[in-house]
Amino acid sequence: LPGIIPLISLPKLEREGLLPKEAIADLNLLRAHNSILFDFAVKRALNWQGKKLAPRIFASRRLFET
C-alpha cells in the first residue's frame, strides 16, 4: 500500500539489513513527491543476503506487446 506512508519504515528496513543505508535519503525524497514511484524504488532496492527481486518482475513492457 504505497499511499499509506507509515506502513513502510525505511530506518527499520535498513536496520534489518534489507535496504542499504545510502539509499535511505534518496528514497525519503522520492516518498515526498511520488508514493507509487517510491514503492517501486523500495522494491528494486530491497536486498536480503545478496538476493534481490528479479529485474524481470519490474519489466512490464512484454505484457503490453502483442
N, CA, C and O atoms as a Tripos MOL2 file, in Angstrom:
@<TRIPOS>MOLECULE
protein
  264   263    66     0     0
PROTEIN
NO_CHARGES

@<TRIPOS>ATOM
      1 N           0.8360   -1.1790    0.0000 N.3       1 LEU1
      2 CA          0.0000    0.0000    0.0000 C.3       1 LEU1
      3 C           0.8790    1.2400    0.0000 C.2       1 LEU1
      4 O           1.1190    1.8260    1.0560 O.2       1 LEU1
      5 N           1.3600    1.6470   -1.1570 N.am      2 PRO2
      6 CA          2.3230    2.7380   -1.2270 C.3       2 PRO2
      7 C           1.8040    4.0880   -0.7470 C.2       2 PRO2
      8 O           2.5990    4.9300   -0.3290 O.2       2 PRO2
      9 N           0.5000    4.3190   -0.7940 N.am      3 GLY3
     10 CA         -0.0320    5.6110   -0.3910 C.3       3 GLY3
     11 C          -0.1300    5.8010    1.1140 C.2       3 GLY3
     12 O          -0.3820    6.9130    1.5780 O.2       3 GLY3
     13 N           0.0630    4.7480    1.8770 N.am      4 ILE4
     14 CA         -0.0330    4.8320    3.3370 C.3       4 ILE4
     15 C           1.3870    4.8540    3.8960 C.2       4 ILE4
     16 O           1.9820    3.8140    4.1780 O.2       4 ILE4
     17 N           1.9040    6.0530    4.0450 N.am      5 ILE5
     18 CA          3.3110    6.2710    4.3800 C.3       5 ILE5
     19 C           3.7710    5.5820    5.6700 C.2       5 ILE5
     20 O           4.8690    5.0270    5.6780 O.2       5 ILE5
     21 N           2.9930    5.5860    6.7580 N.am      6 PRO6
     22 CA          3.5040    4.9640    7.9900 C.3       6 PRO6
     23 C           3.7080    3.4460    7.9140 C.2       6 PRO6
     24 O           4.3350    2.8690    8.8030 O.2       6 PRO6
     25 N           3.1980    2.8010    6.8810 N.am      7 LEU7
     26 CA          3.3520    1.3540    6.7870 C.3       7 LEU7
     27 C           4.7710    0.9150    6.4520 C.2       7 LEU7
     28 O           5.1540   -0.2190    6.7390 O.2       7 LEU7
     29 N           5.5440    1.7980    5.8520 N.am      8 ILE8
     30 CA          6.9130    1.4430    5.4430 C.3       8 ILE8
     31 C           7.9080    2.3030    6.2120 C.2       8 ILE8
     32 O           7.9490    3.5220    6.0490 O.2       8 ILE8
     33 N           8.7020    1.6580    7.0450 N.am      9 SER9
     34 CA          9.7260    2.3570    7.8130 C.3       9 SER9
     35 C          11.0890    2.0850    7.1760 C.2       9 SER9
     36 O          11.6320    0.9870    7.2970 O.2       9 SER9
     37 N          11.6270    3.0850    6.5050 N.am     10 LEU10
     38 CA         12.9290    2.9060    5.8680 C.3      10 LEU10
     39 C          14.0370    2.6280    6.8800 C.2      10 LEU10
     40 O          14.8720    1.7560    6.6350 O.2      10 LEU10
     41 N          14.0760    3.3480    8.0210 N.am     11 PRO11
     42 CA         15.1140    3.0280    9.0010 C.3      11 PRO11
     43 C          15.0230    1.5850    9.5150 C.2      11 PRO11
     44 O          16.0460    0.9410    9.7530 O.2      11 PRO11
     45 N          13.8040    1.0870    9.6830 N.am     12 LYS12
     46 CA         13.6560   -0.2990   10.1460 C.3      12 LYS12
     47 C          14.1410   -1.2800    9.0700 C.2      12 LYS12
     48 O          14.8200   -2.2570    9.3840 O.2      12 LYS12
     49 N          13.7980   -1.0240    7.8210 N.am     13 LEU13
     50 CA         14.2720   -1.8890    6.7380 C.3      13 LEU13
     51 C          15.8020   -1.8710    6.6640 C.2      13 LEU13
     52 O          16.4310   -2.8920    6.3870 O.2      13 LEU13
     53 N          16.3860   -0.7050    6.9120 N.am     14 GLU14
     54 CA         17.8530   -0.5940    6.9080 C.3      14 GLU14
     55 C          18.4470   -1.3660    8.0910 C.2      14 GLU14
     56 O          19.4320   -2.0860    7.9320 O.2      14 GLU14
     57 N          17.8530   -1.2160    9.2650 N.am     15 ARG15
     58 CA         18.3440   -1.9400   10.4580 C.3      15 ARG15
     59 C          18.2490   -3.4490   10.2810 C.2      15 ARG15
     60 O          19.1000   -4.1910   10.7720 O.2      15 ARG15
     61 N          17.2170   -3.9010    9.5820 N.am     16 GLU16
     62 CA         17.0240   -5.3350    9.3580 C.3      16 GLU16
     63 C          17.9270   -5.8730    8.2440 C.2      16 GLU16
     64 O          17.9370   -7.0720    7.9630 O.2      16 GLU16
     65 N          18.6750   -4.9780    7.6210 N.am     17 GLY17
     66 CA         19.5940   -5.4040    6.5660 C.3      17 GLY17
     67 C          18.9310   -5.5820    5.2140 C.2      17 GLY17
     68 O          19.4760   -6.2610    4.3440 O.2      17 GLY17
     69 N          17.7630   -4.9830    5.0230 N.am     18 LEU18
     70 CA         17.0350   -5.1410    3.7610 C.3      18 LEU18
     71 C          17.2570   -3.9980    2.7810 C.2      18 LEU18
     72 O          17.0320   -4.1530    1.5810 O.2      18 LEU18
     73 N          17.6960   -2.8530    3.2900 N.am     19 LEU19
     74 CA         17.9880   -1.7020    2.4320 C.3      19 LEU19
     75 C          19.3800   -1.1760    2.7600 C.2      19 LEU19
     76 O          19.7780   -1.1520    3.9240 O.2      19 LEU19
     77 N          20.1190   -0.7560    1.7400 N.am     20 PRO20
     78 CA         21.4240   -0.1460    2.0180 C.3      20 PRO20
     79 C          21.2360    1.2450    2.6240 C.2      20 PRO20
     80 O          20.3400    1.9910    2.2290 O.2      20 PRO20
     81 N          22.0800    1.5780    3.5750 N.am     21 LYS21
     82 CA         21.9910    2.8590    4.2700 C.3      21 LYS21
     83 C          22.0310    4.0370    3.3010 C.2      21 LYS21
     84 O          21.3310    5.0300    3.5020 O.2      21 LYS21
     85 N          22.8460    3.9340    2.2550 N.am     22 GLU22
     86 CA         22.9920    5.0480    1.3180 C.3      22 GLU22
     87 C          21.7380    5.2890    0.4720 C.2      22 GLU22
     88 O          21.6460    6.3250   -0.1860 O.2      22 GLU22
     89 N          20.7850    4.3770    0.4710 N.am     23 ALA23
     90 CA         19.5570    4.5580   -0.3130 C.3      23 ALA23
     91 C          18.4710    5.3230    0.4460 C.2      23 ALA23
     92 O          17.5320    5.8290   -0.1690 O.2      23 ALA23
     93 N          18.5860    5.4110    1.7480 N.am     24 ILE24
     94 CA         17.5240    5.9690    2.5880 C.3      24 ILE24
     95 C          17.2070    7.4240    2.2420 C.2      24 ILE24
     96 O          16.0360    7.7630    2.0720 O.2      24 ILE24
     97 N          18.2010    8.2810    2.1340 N.am     25 ALA25
     98 CA         17.9550    9.7100    1.8610 C.3      25 ALA25
     99 C          17.2250    9.9020    0.5350 C.2      25 ALA25
    100 O          16.2570   10.6600    0.4680 O.2      25 ALA25
    101 N          17.6730    9.2280   -0.5110 N.am     26 ASP26
    102 CA         17.0230    9.3590   -1.8180 C.3      26 ASP26
    103 C          15.5990    8.8190   -1.7860 C.2      26 ASP26
    104 O          14.6960    9.4070   -2.3800 O.2      26 ASP26
    105 N          15.3990    7.7100   -1.1000 N.am     27 LEU27
    106 CA         14.0490    7.1460   -1.0080 C.3      27 LEU27
    107 C          13.1140    8.0750   -0.2410 C.2      27 LEU27
    108 O          11.9400    8.1950   -0.5940 O.2      27 LEU27
    109 N          13.6120    8.7280    0.7970 N.am     28 ASN28
    110 CA         12.7860    9.6850    1.5350 C.3      28 ASN28
    111 C          12.3750   10.8570    0.6570 C.2      28 ASN28
    112 O          11.2330   11.3100    0.7280 O.2      28 ASN28
    113 N          13.2880   11.3540   -0.1670 N.am     29 LEU29
    114 CA         12.9440   12.4360   -1.0910 C.3      29 LEU29
    115 C          11.8900   11.9880   -2.0970 C.2      29 LEU29
    116 O          10.9500   12.7260   -2.3940 O.2      29 LEU29
    117 N          12.0490   10.8070   -2.6030 N.am     30 LEU30
    118 CA         11.1030   10.2670   -3.5650 C.3      30 LEU30
    119 C           9.7340   10.0770   -2.9280 C.2      30 LEU30
    120 O           8.7120   10.3680   -3.5500 O.2      30 LEU30
    121 N           9.7070    9.5940   -1.7030 N.am     31 ARG31
    122 CA          8.4630    9.3650   -0.9780 C.3      31 ARG31
    123 C           7.6410   10.6490   -0.8740 C.2      31 ARG31
    124 O           6.4160   10.6140   -0.9820 O.2      31 ARG31
    125 N           8.3110   11.7740   -0.6650 N.am     32 ALA32
    126 CA          7.6240   13.0600   -0.5050 C.3      32 ALA32
    127 C           6.9580   13.5390   -1.7940 C.2      32 ALA32
    128 O           6.0400   14.3580   -1.7460 O.2      32 ALA32
    129 N           7.4080   13.0410   -2.9390 N.am     33 HIS33
    130 CA          6.9050   13.5460   -4.2150 C.3      33 HIS33
    131 C           6.0530   12.5620   -5.0030 C.2      33 HIS33
    132 O           5.1690   12.9810   -5.7500 O.2      33 HIS33
    133 N           6.2970   11.2650   -4.8540 N.am     34 ASN34
    134 CA          5.5810   10.3000   -5.6840 C.3      34 ASN34
    135 C           5.5490    8.9450   -4.9690 C.2      34 ASN34
    136 O           6.5160    8.1850   -5.0150 O.2      34 ASN34
    137 N           4.4360    8.6570   -4.3150 N.am     35 SER35
    138 CA          4.3640    7.4390   -3.4990 C.3      35 SER35
    139 C           4.4070    6.1610   -4.3300 C.2      35 SER35
    140 O           4.9120    5.1420   -3.8590 O.2      35 SER35
    141 N           3.8920    6.1950   -5.5460 N.am     36 ILE36
    142 CA          3.9300    4.9920   -6.3940 C.3      36 ILE36
    143 C           5.3640    4.6990   -6.8500 C.2      36 ILE36
    144 O           5.8200    3.5570   -6.7980 O.2      36 ILE36
    145 N           6.0610    5.7390   -7.2930 N.am     37 LEU37
    146 CA          7.4490    5.5580   -7.7010 C.3      37 LEU37
    147 C           8.3200    5.1810   -6.5040 C.2      37 LEU37
    148 O           9.2590    4.3960   -6.6400 O.2      37 LEU37
    149 N           8.0110    5.7370   -5.3310 N.am     38 PHE38
    150 CA          8.7160    5.3700   -4.0950 C.3      38 PHE38
    151 C           8.5720    3.8750   -3.8390 C.2      38 PHE38
    152 O           9.5590    3.2000   -3.5490 O.2      38 PHE38
    153 N           7.3650    3.3560   -3.9430 N.am     39 ASP39
    154 CA          7.1080    1.9350   -3.7150 C.3      39 ASP39
    155 C           7.9260    1.0800   -4.6900 C.2      39 ASP39
    156 O           8.5310    0.0810   -4.3020 O.2      39 ASP39
    157 N           7.9310    1.4870   -5.9410 N.am     40 PHE40
    158 CA          8.7010    0.7890   -6.9680 C.3      40 PHE40
    159 C          10.1920    0.7910   -6.6290 C.2      40 PHE40
    160 O          10.8560   -0.2420   -6.7120 O.2      40 PHE40
    161 N          10.7100    1.9560   -6.2460 N.am     41 ALA41
    162 CA         12.1390    2.0880   -5.9340 C.3      41 ALA41
    163 C          12.5310    1.2740   -4.7040 C.2      41 ALA41
    164 O          13.6040    0.6710   -4.6760 O.2      41 ALA41
    165 N          11.6750    1.2510   -3.6950 N.am     42 VAL42
    166 CA         11.9620    0.4460   -2.4980 C.3      42 VAL42
    167 C          12.0610   -1.0250   -2.8790 C.2      42 VAL42
    168 O          12.9860   -1.7230   -2.4620 O.2      42 VAL42
    169 N          11.1140   -1.4840   -3.6630 N.am     43 LYS43
    170 CA         11.1330   -2.9000   -4.0620 C.3      43 LYS43
    171 C          12.3550   -3.2270   -4.9060 C.2      43 LYS43
    172 O          12.8910   -4.3310   -4.8150 O.2      43 LYS43
    173 N          12.8040   -2.2750   -5.7300 N.am     44 ARG44
    174 CA         14.0120   -2.5100   -6.5190 C.3      44 ARG44
    175 C          15.2580   -2.5460   -5.6420 C.2      44 ARG44
    176 O          16.2180   -3.2490   -5.9540 O.2      44 ARG44
    177 N          15.2450   -1.7880   -4.5420 N.am     45 ALA45
    178 CA         16.4250   -1.6900   -3.6740 C.3      45 ALA45
    179 C          16.4800   -2.7850   -2.6110 C.2      45 ALA45
    180 O          17.5480   -3.0420   -2.0550 O.2      45 ALA45
    181 N          15.3590   -3.4340   -2.3170 N.am     46 LEU46
    182 CA         15.3610   -4.4760   -1.2860 C.3      46 LEU46
    183 C          16.3900   -5.5510   -1.6050 C.2      46 LEU46
    184 O          16.5810   -5.9280   -2.7620 O.2      46 LEU46
    185 N          17.0430   -6.0330   -0.5670 N.am     47 ASN47
    186 CA         18.1400   -6.9640   -0.7460 C.3      47 ASN47
    187 C          18.2600   -7.7900    0.5300 C.2      47 ASN47
    188 O          18.3670   -7.2270    1.6200 O.2      47 ASN47
    189 N          18.2440   -9.1000    0.4110 N.am     48 TRP48
    190 CA         18.4380   -9.9520    1.5760 C.3      48 TRP48
    191 C          19.5780  -10.9030    1.2920 C.2      48 TRP48
    192 O          19.4740  -11.7760    0.4300 O.2      48 TRP48
    193 N          20.6570  -10.7310    2.0130 N.am     49 GLN49
    194 CA         21.8470  -11.5760    1.8890 C.3      49 GLN49
    195 C          22.3000  -11.6990    0.4340 C.2      49 GLN49
    196 O          22.6170  -12.7860   -0.0500 O.2      49 GLN49
    197 N          22.3210  -10.5540   -0.2440 N.am     50 GLY50
    198 CA         22.7790  -10.5200   -1.6270 C.3      50 GLY50
    199 C          21.7360  -10.9130   -2.6580 C.2      50 GLY50
    200 O          22.0240  -10.9100   -3.8550 O.2      50 GLY50
    201 N          20.5470  -11.2450   -2.2250 N.am     51 LYS51
    202 CA         19.4880  -11.6430   -3.1540 C.3      51 LYS51
    203 C          18.4760  -10.5140   -3.2900 C.2      51 LYS51
    204 O          18.0440   -9.9190   -2.3020 O.2      51 LYS51
    205 N          18.1090  -10.2350   -4.5370 N.am     52 LYS52
    206 CA         17.1520   -9.1760   -4.8420 C.3      52 LYS52
    207 C          16.0110   -9.7680   -5.6570 C.2      52 LYS52
    208 O          16.1050  -10.8890   -6.1580 O.2      52 LYS52
    209 N          14.9370   -9.0060   -5.7830 N.am     53 LEU53
    210 CA         13.8670   -9.4090   -6.6800 C.3      53 LEU53
    211 C          14.4120   -9.3720   -8.1090 C.2      53 LEU53
    212 O          15.1920   -8.4870   -8.4610 O.2      53 LEU53
    213 N          14.0040  -10.3120   -8.9020 N.am     54 ALA54
    214 CA         14.4990  -10.4060  -10.2710 C.3      54 ALA54
    215 C          14.0950   -9.1830  -11.0860 C.2      54 ALA54
    216 O          12.9540   -8.7320  -10.9890 O.2      54 ALA54
    217 N          15.0100   -8.6370  -11.8900 N.am     55 PRO55
    218 CA         14.6820   -7.4720  -12.7260 C.3      55 PRO55
    219 C          13.4720   -7.7180  -13.6290 C.2      55 PRO55
    220 O          12.7360   -6.7850  -13.9510 O.2      55 PRO55
    221 N          13.2690   -8.9550  -14.0300 N.am     56 ARG56
    222 CA         12.1450   -9.2860  -14.9250 C.3      56 ARG56
    223 C          10.7940   -8.9410  -14.2950 C.2      56 ARG56
    224 O           9.8330   -8.6450  -15.0050 O.2      56 ARG56
    225 N          10.7230   -8.9790  -12.9700 N.am     57 ILE57
    226 CA          9.4800   -8.6420  -12.2730 C.3      57 ILE57
    227 C           9.0600   -7.2120  -12.5820 C.2      57 ILE57
    228 O           7.8680   -6.9140  -12.6560 O.2      57 ILE57
    229 N          10.0240   -6.3370  -12.7610 N.am     58 PHE58
    230 CA          9.7500   -4.9170  -12.9480 C.3      58 PHE58
    231 C           9.5930   -4.5210  -14.4150 C.2      58 PHE58
    232 O           9.2660   -3.3740  -14.7170 O.2      58 PHE58
    233 N           9.8210   -5.4460  -15.3050 N.am     59 ALA59
    234 CA          9.7110   -5.1610  -16.7350 C.3      59 ALA59
    235 C           8.3100   -5.5380  -17.2230 C.2      59 ALA59
    236 O           8.0030   -6.7210  -17.3740 O.2      59 ALA59
    237 N           7.4810   -4.5590  -17.4630 N.am     60 SER60
    238 CA          6.0930   -4.8330  -17.8380 C.3      60 SER60
    239 C           5.8190   -4.6610  -19.3350 C.2      60 SER60
    240 O           4.7280   -4.9860  -19.8050 O.2      60 SER60
    241 N           6.7750   -4.1650  -20.0650 N.am     61 ARG61
    242 CA          6.5430   -3.9180  -21.4890 C.3      61 ARG61
    243 C           6.0370   -5.1580  -22.2110 C.2      61 ARG61
    244 O           5.1640   -5.0660  -23.0740 O.2      61 ARG61
    245 N           6.5820   -6.3190  -21.8590 N.am     62 ARG62
    246 CA          6.1960   -7.5610  -22.5280 C.3      62 ARG62
    247 C           4.7110   -7.8600  -22.3460 C.2      62 ARG62
    248 O           4.1210   -8.5580  -23.1700 O.2      62 ARG62
    249 N           4.1070   -7.3530  -21.3020 N.am     63 LEU63
    250 CA          2.6880   -7.5900  -21.0680 C.3      63 LEU63
    251 C           1.7880   -6.8070  -22.0150 C.2      63 LEU63
    252 O           0.6300   -7.1690  -22.2220 O.2      63 LEU63
    253 N           2.3230   -5.7310  -22.5890 N.am     64 PHE64
    254 CA          1.5240   -4.8740  -23.4480 C.3      64 PHE64
    255 C           1.8030   -5.0610  -24.9290 C.2      64 PHE64
    256 O           1.1350   -4.4620  -25.7720 O.2      64 PHE64
    257 N           2.7770   -5.8810  -25.2420 N.am     65 GLU65
    258 CA          3.0990   -6.1490  -26.6380 C.3      65 GLU65
    259 C           2.2920   -7.3350  -27.1330 C.2      65 GLU65
    260 O           2.0030   -8.2590  -26.3730 O.2      65 GLU65
    261 N           1.9320   -7.3080  -28.4010 N.am     66 THR66
    262 CA          1.1560   -8.4170  -28.9470 C.3      66 THR66
    263 C           2.0070   -9.3270  -29.7590 C.2      66 THR66
    264 O           1.5130  -10.3190  -30.2950 O.2      66 THR66
@<TRIPOS>BOND
     1     1     2 1
     2     2     3 1
     3     3     4 2
     4     3     5 am
     5     5     6 1
     6     6     7 1
     7     7     8 2
     8     7     9 am
     9     9    10 1
    10    10    11 1
    11    11    12 2
    12    11    13 am
    13    13    14 1
    14    14    15 1
    15    15    16 2
    16    15    17 am
    17    17    18 1
    18    18    19 1
    19    19    20 2
    20    19    21 am
    21    21    22 1
    22    22    23 1
    23    23    24 2
    24    23    25 am
    25    25    26 1
    26    26    27 1
    27    27    28 2
    28    27    29 am
    29    29    30 1
    30    30    31 1
    31    31    32 2
    32    31    33 am
    33    33    34 1
    34    34    35 1
    35    35    36 2
    36    35    37 am
    37    37    38 1
    38    38    39 1
    39    39    40 2
    40    39    41 am
    41    41    42 1
    42    42    43 1
    43    43    44 2
    44    43    45 am
    45    45    46 1
    46    46    47 1
    47    47    48 2
    48    47    49 am
    49    49    50 1
    50    50    51 1
    51    51    52 2
    52    51    53 am
    53    53    54 1
    54    54    55 1
    55    55    56 2
    56    55    57 am
    57    57    58 1
    58    58    59 1
    59    59    60 2
    60    59    61 am
    61    61    62 1
    62    62    63 1
    63    63    64 2
    64    63    65 am
    65    65    66 1
    66    66    67 1
    67    67    68 2
    68    67    69 am
    69    69    70 1
    70    70    71 1
    71    71    72 2
    72    71    73 am
    73    73    74 1
    74    74    75 1
    75    75    76 2
    76    75    77 am
    77    77    78 1
    78    78    79 1
    79    79    80 2
    80    79    81 am
    81    81    82 1
    82    82    83 1
    83    83    84 2
    84    83    85 am
    85    85    86 1
    86    86    87 1
    87    87    88 2
    88    87    89 am
    89    89    90 1
    90    90    91 1
    91    91    92 2
    92    91    93 am
    93    93    94 1
    94    94    95 1
    95    95    96 2
    96    95    97 am
    97    97    98 1
    98    98    99 1
    99    99   100 2
   100    99   101 am
   101   101   102 1
   102   102   103 1
   103   103   104 2
   104   103   105 am
   105   105   106 1
   106   106   107 1
   107   107   108 2
   108   107   109 am
   109   109   110 1
   110   110   111 1
   111   111   112 2
   112   111   113 am
   113   113   114 1
   114   114   115 1
   115   115   116 2
   116   115   117 am
   117   117   118 1
   118   118   119 1
   119   119   120 2
   120   119   121 am
   121   121   122 1
   122   122   123 1
   123   123   124 2
   124   123   125 am
   125   125   126 1
   126   126   127 1
   127   127   128 2
   128   127   129 am
   129   129   130 1
   130   130   131 1
   131   131   132 2
   132   131   133 am
   133   133   134 1
   134   134   135 1
   135   135   136 2
   136   135   137 am
   137   137   138 1
   138   138   139 1
   139   139   140 2
   140   139   141 am
   141   141   142 1
   142   142   143 1
   143   143   144 2
   144   143   145 am
   145   145   146 1
   146   146   147 1
   147   147   148 2
   148   147   149 am
   149   149   150 1
   150   150   151 1
   151   151   152 2
   152   151   153 am
   153   153   154 1
   154   154   155 1
   155   155   156 2
   156   155   157 am
   157   157   158 1
   158   158   159 1
   159   159   160 2
   160   159   161 am
   161   161   162 1
   162   162   163 1
   163   163   164 2
   164   163   165 am
   165   165   166 1
   166   166   167 1
   167   167   168 2
   168   167   169 am
   169   169   170 1
   170   170   171 1
   171   171   172 2
   172   171   173 am
   173   173   174 1
   174   174   175 1
   175   175   176 2
   176   175   177 am
   177   177   178 1
   178   178   179 1
   179   179   180 2
   180   179   181 am
   181   181   182 1
   182   182   183 1
   183   183   184 2
   184   183   185 am
   185   185   186 1
   186   186   187 1
   187   187   188 2
   188   187   189 am
   189   189   190 1
   190   190   191 1
   191   191   192 2
   192   191   193 am
   193   193   194 1
   194   194   195 1
   195   195   196 2
   196   195   197 am
   197   197   198 1
   198   198   199 1
   199   199   200 2
   200   199   201 am
   201   201   202 1
   202   202   203 1
   203   203   204 2
   204   203   205 am
   205   205   206 1
   206   206   207 1
   207   207   208 2
   208   207   209 am
   209   209   210 1
   210   210   211 1
   211   211   212 2
   212   211   213 am
   213   213   214 1
   214   214   215 1
   215   215   216 2
   216   215   217 am
   217   217   218 1
   218   218   219 1
   219   219   220 2
   220   219   221 am
   221   221   222 1
   222   222   223 1
   223   223   224 2
   224   223   225 am
   225   225   226 1
   226   226   227 1
   227   227   228 2
   228   227   229 am
   229   229   230 1
   230   230   231 1
   231   231   232 2
   232   231   233 am
   233   233   234 1
   234   234   235 1
   235   235   236 2
   236   235   237 am
   237   237   238 1
   238   238   239 1
   239   239   240 2
   240   239   241 am
   241   241   242 1
   242   242   243 1
   243   243   244 2
   244   243   245 am
   245   245   246 1
   246   246   247 1
   247   247   248 2
   248   247   249 am
   249   249   250 1
   250   250   251 1
   251   251   252 2
   252   251   253 am
   253   253   254 1
   254   254   255 1
   255   255   256 2
   256   255   257 am
   257   257   258 1
   258   258   259 1
   259   259   260 2
   260   259   261 am
   261   261   262 1
   262   262   263 1
   263   263   264 2
@<TRIPOS>SUBSTRUCTURE
     1 LEU1         2 RESIDUE 1 A LEU
     2 PRO2         6 RESIDUE 1 A PRO
     3 GLY3        10 RESIDUE 1 A GLY
     4 ILE4        14 RESIDUE 1 A ILE
     5 ILE5        18 RESIDUE 1 A ILE
     6 PRO6        22 RESIDUE 1 A PRO
     7 LEU7        26 RESIDUE 1 A LEU
     8 ILE8        30 RESIDUE 1 A ILE
     9 SER9        34 RESIDUE 1 A SER
    10 LEU10       38 RESIDUE 1 A LEU
    11 PRO11       42 RESIDUE 1 A PRO
    12 LYS12       46 RESIDUE 1 A LYS
    13 LEU13       50 RESIDUE 1 A LEU
    14 GLU14       54 RESIDUE 1 A GLU
    15 ARG15       58 RESIDUE 1 A ARG
    16 GLU16       62 RESIDUE 1 A GLU
    17 GLY17       66 RESIDUE 1 A GLY
    18 LEU18       70 RESIDUE 1 A LEU
    19 LEU19       74 RESIDUE 1 A LEU
    20 PRO20       78 RESIDUE 1 A PRO
    21 LYS21       82 RESIDUE 1 A LYS
    22 GLU22       86 RESIDUE 1 A GLU
    23 ALA23       90 RESIDUE 1 A ALA
    24 ILE24       94 RESIDUE 1 A ILE
    25 ALA25       98 RESIDUE 1 A ALA
    26 ASP26      102 RESIDUE 1 A ASP
    27 LEU27      106 RESIDUE 1 A LEU
    28 ASN28      110 RESIDUE 1 A ASN
    29 LEU29      114 RESIDUE 1 A LEU
    30 LEU30      118 RESIDUE 1 A LEU
    31 ARG31      122 RESIDUE 1 A ARG
    32 ALA32      126 RESIDUE 1 A ALA
    33 HIS33      130 RESIDUE 1 A HIS
    34 ASN34      134 RESIDUE 1 A ASN
    35 SER35      138 RESIDUE 1 A SER
    36 ILE36      142 RESIDUE 1 A ILE
    37 LEU37      146 RESIDUE 1 A LEU
    38 PHE38      150 RESIDUE 1 A PHE
    39 ASP39      154 RESIDUE 1 A ASP
    40 PHE40      158 RESIDUE 1 A PHE
    41 ALA41      162 RESIDUE 1 A ALA
    42 VAL42      166 RESIDUE 1 A VAL
    43 LYS43      170 RESIDUE 1 A LYS
    44 ARG44      174 RESIDUE 1 A ARG
    45 ALA45      178 RESIDUE 1 A ALA
    46 LEU46      182 RESIDUE 1 A LEU
    47 ASN47      186 RESIDUE 1 A ASN
    48 TRP48      190 RESIDUE 1 A TRP
    49 GLN49      194 RESIDUE 1 A GLN
    50 GLY50      198 RESIDUE 1 A GLY
    51 LYS51      202 RESIDUE 1 A LYS
    52 LYS52      206 RESIDUE 1 A LYS
    53 LEU53      210 RESIDUE 1 A LEU
    54 ALA54      214 RESIDUE 1 A ALA
    55 PRO55      218 RESIDUE 1 A PRO
    56 ARG56      222 RESIDUE 1 A ARG
    57 ILE57      226 RESIDUE 1 A ILE
    58 PHE58      230 RESIDUE 1 A PHE
    59 ALA59      234 RESIDUE 1 A ALA
    60 SER60      238 RESIDUE 1 A SER
    61 ARG61      242 RESIDUE 1 A ARG
    62 ARG62      246 RESIDUE 1 A ARG
    63 LEU63      250 RESIDUE 1 A LEU
    64 PHE64      254 RESIDUE 1 A PHE
    65 GLU65      258 RESIDUE 1 A GLU
    66 THR66      262 RESIDUE 1 A THR
